[in-house]
Amino acid sequence: MEDDPLISIVIPVFNASRYLSFTLDSVLAQTYKKFEVIVVDDGSTDDSGKIEKQYELKDKRICIVQQENHGPASARNTGIRYANAGLITFMDSDDVIGPQYIEHLLMPFHDNGIDISITDIMEFRDNGLIRVDLNRIGNKSRQKGFMDNLSGSEALGKMLYQRDIDPSACAKMYRIQLFDDVRFPDNQLYEDFVTTVQLFSKTSRIAHLSYTDYYYRIRNGSRQRSHYTHRNMDLIKALYKINDLVINQYPNLLPALKSKYLSAAFNLIMKMDNQDLKKYSCDQIILWNIIKRNRKAVFFDSKARPRARLAALFSVFGLRLVSIVYSWYEHYKYC
């Protein structure tokens, strides 16, 4: 690979006028300068279009693509079609990146065997509170500047166990050839989960950097933090979709898949308030059966996260105890 290749940055935008300037400013502040920014406006009805035009006039590296509202997956797929570079990365329109985001993610690609590079993610709220990833506290091997050279199977295992690697399409850089036969599924929540699994399964080497260069904004009304609806079951459907892939290609990762099933079911049930539990009683039964089916395996799995093993144990005593413990954790995790 050439020393300074062009990088494509794809940013889907829908009604993000409150945050978009912060996002684009963080991109333009990159220490690595040879990039193009493909902003895909997914039918915004606020002032996002005006902001996009201002930045397009200010910097010729920014390209605006307009489309009708079809969701973030469709917008990312549009961005892939417009990309001119051999390497591509994705951002959400309310997040920000550190000034060395591209520089750090690009470093491993000078070794031609790397197909994906990954940086760590830090969550933050509008009020400035930061969430520290408790999984990494005390992990001396994850010192700043350290790089894990992983196989696709190892990276997938870390992702399913929810250790260090997030399923998000963001905070990663990809060889664009990986998308020759892979796209993000339209009209689904958690649209990047299945796609990330597919991409990991296509590569033999993935570089995971211990820099924290991607900052994920948690805001009121975001899809990840909103109240439960039936569409949240898309997460379980996504897990069903990767069953065969794991069984056929990575049977050693079945324990990790069970751990992910249990965590996903717990997270969705905890989204439900008392009214949701009545309205979506069928969903609750499905989710609770997933928990009961996998809790024994997860509790005895030494590779599973301590939180997952504790949740498996508490589930034996019923949903009420789990809800109390979860509420306590949610209250104190940002303190």
ABEGO torsion letter per residue (X at the ends): XBABBBBBBBBBBBGAAAAAAAAAAAAAABABABBBBBBBBBGBABAAAAAAAAAAAABAABBBBBBBBAEAAAAAAAAAAABABABBBBBBAABBBBAAAAAAAAAAAABAABABBBBBBBBBBAAGBBBBBAAABGBAAABBGBBBBBBAAAAAAAAAAGBGBBABABGBBBBAAAAAABBBBBGBBGAAAAAAAAAAAABABBBBBABBABBBBBBBGBAAABBBBAAAAAAAAAAAAAAAAAAAABAAAAAAAAAAAAAAAAAAAAABBAAAAAAAAAAAAAAAAAAAAAAAAAAABAABBAAAAAAAAAAAAEAAAAAAAAAAAAAAAAX
